Amino acid sequence: MAAEQKKAFSTEIDSLKSSASGVSALDAPSVNEASTGRPSSLDVRAQSALLHEAFKTPDPLELDRPAFSPSPQGAGFVARYGRRAVKSALGLCVVVIAGVGPVQRLLEFSSVEAVVNARLVSLRAPIDGRIEDFAPTIGATMPRGRIMLHISNSRADRTRLDDLQRMVEQTESERPAVITRLGRLKELHEQVSQQARAFQSGRIRELEERAMDLRAQLSATEASESEAASNLARTKSLAATGYQTAVAVERAERDAKVATQNQKSLNHRLFASEVELEAARRGEYVGDSYNDRPSSLQHADELSVRVVEAEAELASRDQRINGLRAALDTESARYSELSNAVLSSPIDAQVWEVLVSPGEEVRKGQDLLRLLDCSGALVTVTVRESVFNKLRIGDKAQFRFASEPGGYDGTIVRMSGSSAPTDNLAIQPTGLSSGGYRIAVSVPDLAASAQCGVGRTGMVVFNASTASGGLLQSLRGAVSFLLPG
């Protein structure tokens, strides 16, 4: 019994020595179990004592052993658990990398569906007619002012236009007769006026000569009056001395009175002649044997009235012709608009939809083309109800194309809920996911680009306000710090 215990003790010492050389102390019980086949019942203190004793009194036989070489059992342990550690590290890296995107999408406000949209400009037929010179094709770029199609209407009403043309021609044909009559009246008026002026000139000269005659007679009468006065004075002197009779004195007095009255009469006649002369110079005639205006002047007055009437008639016809021509021009323009219409692009746009074909009869107001206005590009978004209730108009957002890494900054401009109003957009809200809450995001960079990419899909990430974000905003910031990019 003692020999068996001693043998077992020696075996345990050899095992501890082997473990001390290639295996750690913590693995000693396992090696012991493998070599002895019995469970280890020693505690930590007993194992430490055994190790101390084994290293203190080494076996002499070990001095002759060769240098230590690693055991095959220890190398297999390291290879097996090393590969497992590498595989675990690689798996953890894959999980981290693959989980960054889902975690970020889980903690951010994003859209269910987003599509680039833009306004449509509808061109309608301004008149009834037939399509001619049809140029646009779907997708073609149309700069502002480019002519796209021509509509002609051979059945346009031109009755009013023909009536105005006839009236203008008739009025213009009557105008030469009025001009001829006016010229003849002016000629007659000039002749009668010359005759009246000649009469006036002759009458003035006649009155001047008469006045001169009266002045001469007045001078002679003054001389006779002076002589009669001298004779009277002399007669009275002689009668006072008795050399003349009373009859001679009376005769001398009579001659003196007659001379005085003749002088007064001539003065009055001269005054009347001067009055008549002044009136004649003014074109007025004063006398008993004729009217205040002679017949030549009366005829000239009549002709002047007729000349004025003819001039007024000519001016009236000219005014009427001008009015008719203006109405004719207006009617011609109206008829041109009713018979021909040229449609050009009102903006820089792309042809989105063509609704007619060359040679087709169209009606007034019928839709012909729809143009895509990329200057008003925006993004139409559908989101979940939980996201919709946390957003506000004016919140910032970022649109990302599905196939591009970069993003475009934008702003929420409308939140219409599940019942979006009808919009003049290229892609209607009915084309998006049904049942979603719809939001419109203005993206200036898309509107400024030449190709706005209407119809391209992507995702919109919303940067909700602090009041709306709450806890998710804080979590999203933490994840962004721990998992950058």
TABEL-V631051 format. One record per backbone hydrogen bond with DSSP energy under -1.0 kcal/mol. NH is the residue of the N-H (numbers start at 1). CO is the residue of the C=O. Records with the same first field share a line. If there is no record, write none. Layout:
# TABEL-V631051
NH=CO  CO
This chain:
# TABEL-V631051
5=1
6=2
7=3
8=4
9=5
10=6
11=7
12=8
13=9
14=10
15=11
16=12
17=13
18=14
19=15
20=16
21=17
22=18
23=19
27=24
28=25
31=27
32=28
33=29
34=30
35=31
36=32
37=33
47=43
48=44
49=45
50=46
51=47
52=48
53=49
54=50
55=51
56=52
57=53
62=59
63=60
75=71
76=72
77=73
78=74
79=75
80=76
81=77
82=78
83=79
84=80
85=81
86=82
87=83
88=84
89=85
90=86
91=87
92=88
93=89
94=90
95=91
96=92
97=93
98=94
99=95
103=99
104=100
105=101
106=102
107=103
111=460
112=382
113=382
115=380
116=456
117=378
120=424
121=371
123=369
125=366
129=362
130=152
131=360
132=150
135=148
139=351
140=137
142=349
145=345
146=143
148=343
149=343
150=132
151=341
152=130
153=339
162=158
163=159
164=160
165=161
166=162
167=163
168=164
169=165
170=166
171=167
172=168
173=169
174=170
178=174
179=175
180=176
181=177
182=178
183=179
184=180
185=181
186=182
187=183
188=184
189=185
190=186
191=187
192=188
193=189
194=190
195=191
196=192
197=193
198=194
199=195
200=196
201=197
202=198
203=199
204=200
205=201
206=202
207=203
208=204
209=205
210=206
211=207
212=208
213=209
214=210
215=211
216=212
217=213
218=214
219=215
220=216
221=217
222=218
223=219
224=220
225=221
226=222
227=223
228=224
229=225
230=226
231=227
232=228
233=229
234=230
235=231
236=232
237=233
238=234
239=235
240=236
243=238
249=245
250=246
251=247
252=248
253=249
254=250
255=251
256=252
257=253
258=254
259=255
260=256
261=257
262=258
263=259
264=260
265=261
266=262
267=263
268=264
269=265
270=266
271=267
272=268
273=269
274=270
275=271
276=272
277=273
278=274
279=275
280=276
281=277
282=278
283=280
284=279
285=292
298=294
299=295
300=296
301=297
302=298
303=299
304=300
305=301
306=302
307=303
308=304
309=305
310=306
311=307
312=308
313=309
314=310
315=311
316=312
317=313
318=314
319=315
320=316
321=317
322=318
323=319
324=320
325=321
326=322
327=323
328=324
329=325
330=326
331=327
332=328
333=329
334=330
335=331
336=332
337=333
338=334
339=335
340=336
341=151
343=149
345=146
349=142
350=372
351=140
352=370
353=370
355=368
359=131
360=357
362=129
365=125
366=363
368=123
369=123
370=353
371=121
372=350
373=119
376=373
377=374
378=117
379=441
380=115
381=439
382=113
383=437
388=384
389=385
390=387
391=388
394=412
395=392
397=410
398=461
399=408
400=459
402=457
408=399
410=397
411=442
412=395
413=440
414=440
416=438
425=423
426=118
431=428
432=429
436=433
437=383
438=417
439=381
440=414
441=379
442=411
447=443
448=444
455=116
456=453
458=114
459=400
461=398
462=109
463=396
464=462
469=465
470=466
474=470
475=471
476=472
477=473
478=474
479=475
480=476
481=477
482=478
483=479
